[in-house]
Amino acid sequence: MSDGPVDQAPARPCRSSVTQLVKPYKVRAQVRWQSGRGRRQSIMGMVGLRARVGYAVGDFGLNLYWQSLLLFILFFQMDALGLSAVDAGISYLIASIWDACMDPLMGILSDRTRTRMGRYRPYILFGTVPLALSFWLCFSPPDFLVAGSLGMLVFATLTHMVLRTCYAVVAIPYSSLTAAITRDSDERASLTGWRMLLAFAGSTSVSAMLPLLAGWFGSYSPAAACVGVLAVLAHLVCVAVVRELPPPMPGAVAPLPGLRADLGGFLRAVLRNGPLLRLLAATVALHLSLGILMRNIPYLLKYDLGSDAALSAQALVWFSAAGVVAVPLWVWVARRWSKAMAWQAGSALVMVGAVALAFTSPAAFWPTLSCLALISFGHAAHAVAMWSMLPDAVDYAHWRHRRRDEAKVYGLASLIFKLALGGSAFLGGLALDGVGYVPGAAQTMASLTGFRLLAGLVPVLGLGLSMLVIAGYPLTAQRHGRIQTFLGRRRVKQVGDGRR
């Protein structure tokens, strides 16, 4: 599908065109001063260090939960709750489908919200405590339930669904803040870099903290409570520091359309948004396969490497820390060349690490950790690229279709992302059952070999497909800069014509 010219906007370099555009508009638009902060935000929304770190701290809190869902929830349900691999996989898939349905609903709700705090920050503020409580509940089964029983399966599924609901209430508005904080593509790449840096720090922290605290307390329940308290503090800091970008002109807030018209317009805009559709397709290919690798890591550590809690924590920290180190590099690659190139280079590194992992000898601790570190290093590129590409796709729709649907787009992307992860959990459960996995027992050599093949060779297919799809992503920094130039001119013309 042809994307068409940017309404004949001149092909100037991104930064110079933005600079020339913003300077005269600052006077005409009467850019506001933030209340109580004494800091001015321009039309493009240049973000200071304090706001970058404050925003990123929010994802530190979210990744305390998300990494636990990726690494520990299935493992806990099988080893502690006594569920079979198939039952746990089905339970995870049901919760993921529920979560995927909640995400676009939260996007619709938050996009239609108008408060003095903005559209998105109230959900983070009032949703963080229920989220922490629901996380604790997932790891706190009642004593009267029998391990492996139907009642335990129902408990695991329902509490997981409650957790996913509370997570959506906080995560979708939080992710939508990227497009609401700044309109500049390079600023978004930098902001996403800070976000991913703290996200991997959160992943590293909980990878070590949850198993170590569970071993110390003798139970996952108090360990989950400690994680929840830390996440609440992180979200409160985020709400206190971050401010959403005000309208470009005083009072320039469009009236809310009817719900049916709003949804119909959004769906039509999505189907004609080539960059967004390409990004979503690459996301499905990536996470449907890579999720199987992620969920095999605890089994590799426990049954293949024979790690105790301390060694498992060390291995998971090693895995997550590689992502922390990688984030600045991938931000630099995205800004120096393109976000699509960062995605492709990261995918190539993950493929190398995954193939090496598949053929590493069983019980080889340090070679296995080296492969996992390389995988994590490369996978950091996907996080940096995806979450900075999405707000650019929002701007593309704003230019082409005069619609700005930050939270709806993030809700849709999260729906696709979580459906892919849910599918990978279901397929992973079937695959574990197929290689002869027995919860809590010594595994056969065939099962141990199966763990490595699942973690290594399966992701290569999805990674290769995602590289092919993302290669045609059209929104370079230069083109996005021209789109923003045109949008700036359109905003000023609308105000000059007396339109909202």
N, C-alpha and C positions, 0 to 999 in steps of 0.2 A: 504494500500500500504506500502510495506516495505521500510524503509528509507536507509537501508544498513549500513555497517560500515563506519566510517570516514577514508576511505583509510588506515585502520590499524593504525591510529594515536593512540599513547599510551593514556590510560585513566588516565591522571594525573589531579590533582586539577587545576581548571581554573587559579587562580592567579599565582601559582608557574610555570605552564607551560608557561604562557604568559611572566613572568619575565625572565625565562631562555631563551626563544626564542628571546625576544627583545634585550637583552643586546649585544650579539655578532652582531646582525643585525644593531645596531646603527652605528657601525664603517663601516661595509661593505656597508651599504646603503647610507652613507654620508648624514644623515638626515639634511634637510635644516633648516636654521634659517628664521623665518618670517620677511619679509621686514618691517623695521621701528618699530618692536616690541621687538627685542632682546630676543624672547622666542622660545625655541626649541620644535618641536613636534615630538614625537617618532612615530614609525611605527603604534602603536596601537592608538595614539592620545589621551593622557591623557589631560583632559580639566581643566583649572584653573577656579577659582571662577568668575573672570571678564568675561570670555567667557560664562560661564554657565548663569550668570545673563543677559548678553547682548543678548544671544540667546533667553532666556525666555521672555525678554521684547517684542520681536517680536510677540509672541503668545498673550501677553497682548493686543497688537493692533488688532490682528485678532479676538480675542474674543469680542472686543467691537462691531464688526460687527456681528459675528456669534450668540452671545446671543440675539442680536436685531432681527435677523432672526428667532430664535427659539421662542422668547417670544412676540415680538411686531408687526412683520410685518403682520401676519394674523389678529391680533386684530385691528391694524390701518386700514387695508383694509376693514374690516367689520364695525367698529364703526365710522371711519372718512371718508372713501371713499364710504360707503353705499353699499358695495357688500354683496350679500347673502353668507351664510356659504358654500353652494355648489360651487358657482362661485369663491369664494376666495380659496377654496380647490383645484379646478381645475387649477386656475392660479398658485398656489404654486407648484402643481405637474408638470406643464409645465416648470416652471423655474428650478425645481429640475432636470428634465430629461435633459434639456439643459446644466445645470451645470455639470451633470454626464458625458455628452459627452465631455465637455470641459476639464475635469480633465485628462483623458488619453492623450489627444492631447497636453496639457501642459507638461505632463510627457515625452512624446516623444521629444518635442521641447527642453526642458531644459536638458534632458540627452544627446542631440546631440549638445549642446552649448559648445563652448570653448572660454573663454575670460581670460584676465589677472586677473579679479576679481573672476574667478571661473565659475562654471556652473550655480549656483543658485542665488547668491547675486545680479547680475544685474537686475533680474526680480523684486526683492523686492524693489530695489532703484527706478527704473523707473515706477513701477506699483502702488506705494502707493498713489500718488496724484490722478490719475484717479479712484482708488478705493474709495477714500474719496468723490469725486464728484458724483460718481454713487450712493453712499449711501445717500447723501443729496437729490439727485433727486427723490429717491423712496418715500421720505416723503414730497415732494413739488409738489403736483398736481396743474396744471394750473387752474385759476379761471373760465375759460369758460366751463370746464367739469362739467356735472351734476352728483351729487352723485348717485351711483347705476346704471348709464347708461352704454351702451355698450362701449362708449368712455372711461369711467373711468376704465372699466375692461381691455381694451386694454392697457391703460396707466400703470395700476398696473402690468400687465404681462410683458410688454416690459421693463419697468424700472427695474423690478426684474431680468429679464434675463441679462440686462447690468451689474447690480451689481454682479450677479453670475459669469459672464465672468471675470470681473476685479478681483473678489475675487480669482478665480482659478489662474490667472496670478501671484498673490503674494503667495497664500497659498500652492500650490503644490511645488514650489521651496523651500519655507520656510520649509515645513515638510521634504523634502528630505535632508535638511542640517544635520539631526540627524545622518544619516549614513555617511555623508561626513565629519563630525567633528571628530568622533572617531569610532574605530573599536572594542572597548572593550565592552562586554555585560554589565558589572556592571557600567561602565561609562555611557552607554546609559540609563540605568535605572535611574541613578542619574540625568543625563541631562534631561530626560523626566520628572522626578519629579520636577525639577526647572521650566521646561516649564509649567507643569500643575498647579503649584503653582501660577505663574503669569497669566496663562490662567483663572483660577478661580478668581483671583483678577480683571482681566478685566471684567469677567462676573458680578462680584459683583458691580464694578464701574458703568457699563452701566445700570444694573438693577435698580440702584438708580438714576443715573444721567439723563437718557433719560426721564422718566416720570416727574421728578422734574423740569427739564429744560423746558419741554413742557408745564407744568403748569405755570411756571414763564413767559415764552415768550408768552403763549397763542397759541402756534403752535408747531408741531413737526419739522418743517423745520429748524428753527435756532438751535433747540436742536440737530438735526442730524449733522448740520454743526460743532458744537462744538465737538461732538464725533469724527468726521472725522479728525479734526485738531489734537486731542490727539493721534489718531491712526497713523497719518503720523509721528509725533515726535517719537513714539515708534519704528516704522520701520526704521527710519533713525539711531537711536541708535543701533539697531540690525546690520544693514549693516556696521556701523563704527567699531563695536567691534569684530564681528565674522569673523573667517578665516576658509576656507575649508582646509581639510587635503591634503597636497601635495601628488603626486605620491610617492610610496615607494622608487623609484630610480629616479635619475635625468633623465628626458626625457622618463620615462616609461609610456607613454600615448598611449593606443591602437588606431590604425587608425579607423575612423568611417566606419562601414559597410554600404551597400546600405540600403535604407529605407525598402524595401520589405523584405530583408533578416533579417534585425534587428527586425521588427515586428513579422515575422514568428518564429524566434528563441525565442523571448520573450514569445509569446503565448504558444509555446511548453514547455518552462521552467515553466510557470505558471501552466499548467495542470499537471506537474509532481512535483510540489512543495506542498507536503502534508501539512506542517505547515501553509503555506500561505492560502491554500484552507480552512483549518479548521478555521483559524482566520476570514476569510471573511464570512463563514457561520454563525459563532457565532455573528458577527457584524450585519448581516441582521436580525437574530432572535431578537437580543437585541433592535436595533433602530427602527424596524418596529412597535414594541409595545410600547417602552418607549417614542417614539416621541409623541404618543397620550397623554401621561401623561403631557409632557412638555408644550404642546399647550393648555392644559386645565387649567393651572395655572392662567393666567390672568382672565379667566372667573370665576374661583373659588373666586379670590380676589375681583373682582368687583361686581359680582351678588350674590354670596353665602355669602361672608363675609361683603359685603357692604363697602369696604375700599375706602377711598379717596386717592388722589395721594400720600400723605405723608405716609399713612399706607401701601399702595401697595409697595412703594419704600422700606419701612422698612421690609416688608415680603420678597421681592425678595432679599434684601441684606442678610437677615437671611438665605435664601435658598442657596445663592452662597457662603456665608462665611463658611458654614459647609463644602463645598468642599475644600476651602482653608485649613482649619484645618486638613482635612482628608489626603491630599496629602502626607505629610511626613510619615504618618503611612503606607500608601499603598506602598510607595517606600521601606520602611523597610521590609514589608511583601514579596514584590517581590524579594528583595535581600536575605532575610533570608531563605525563602522557595522557591517560584517560582512565576512567573508572572501569570501562570494559577490559582494558589491558590488564589492570590490577586483578580483575576476576579471572582472566585466562591464565596469567602467570601463577596465581595462587592455586588454581585447579591443577596445573601441571605439577607443582610441588606436592600436592596431596596425592596425586596419582603415583608419583615415585615412592612416597612413604607407604602408601597402601600396598603396592606390589611387593615392596621389601618386607613389610609386615607379614604378608601371606606366606613368604618362603623363609622367614626366620625360624630357627630351630626352637622347639618347645622348651620352656623353662629358661630361655636366654633373657635374663632380666634387663640388662643394659641395652643390648641391641633392640629389644622390644620398645623400651622407653625412648630410644633415639628415633625409631620409626614414628612413634606417637607424637613426639615433639615436632618432627618435620610435618606431619599431618596437621597439627594444630597451627604451626607457623603459616602454612599455606591457607588453611581455612579462615584465618583472620582476614584475608583479602575479600572473601565473600561477604563478611559482615560489614566491612568498610564500604564496599562497592554498593551492596544492596540498599543499605539504609541512607546512603547519600544520593542514589539514583531515584528513589521514590519521590522525594520532594521536587526533583527536577521534572518528573513525570506529572506532578500536580501543576507545576507552572505551564507545562506543555498543554494540558487540558484547559487551563485558564486562558492561554493565548488562542487556541483553536476553537474552543466552545464557550468561552466566557463563563466558565464554572470553576470554582475553587472549592475542592472537596478534600481537604487534608485528612480528616479523620476517617472518612468513608474509604478513601484510597488505602490508608494504612490498615483499616479493618479488612478490606478485601485481600490485601497482600498477606495479612496475618491469617486469614481464613485459608488461603492457598497453602501457605507455609505450614500451618498446623495439620491440615488434611494430609499433606505429604509426610509429615512426621508421624501422624497417626497410622498412615498406611505402612510406613517403614516399621513401626512397632508391631503391627499385626503380622507383617511378613517375617519380621525378625523372630517373633514367637513361634510361628510355624517352622521357620528354619532351625531354630534351636531344638524344637521337638524332633525335627527330621534328622539332626545329627546325633540324637540320642542323649540330650541333656537331661540329667536327673537332679532336681533341686536338693542342695545340702549334702550330696554324696560325692565320693571320688568318681571322677569322670574317666571314661575309657580313652585310649589314645586316639581312636577315631573321632570322638567328640572334641578332644583338644585340637586336633587338626582342623575339624570343622569350624571351630571358633575363629581360627586364623584366616581360613578361606573366606568366611562370611565377612570378617572385618577388613580383609584386604582386597579381594578380587571383585566383589559385588559393587563397591563404590566407583570403580574405574568406569563402568558403563555410564552411570549417571553423570559423572564429571565430564566425560568426553562429550556427551550430548549437550550439557549446559554450556560448554565452551563454544560449540558450533552455534547455538542459539544466540548467545550474548555477543558474538562477533559482529552482528549486524545492528547493535544498539546505536541509534543515531544521534543522541544528545551529547555532543562534545561540549567542553567548556565554552568554546567560541560560539557555538550555535545557541547554547543556553544564554550566553551574554546578550546576543542579539534579540532573543525572545524577551529578556528582561528589559532591554532598552525599549522595545515596542510597548510592553505592558506599562512602563513608566509614562510614556507619552500618552497612552490611552487613558490612564488614570487622570492625568492633568487635563486632558481634553474633556473628559466626562465632568470634572468639577467645574471647568470653565463654561460648559454648556448647561450647568445647573442640574445634572443628573446624578443619581445616587449610584 
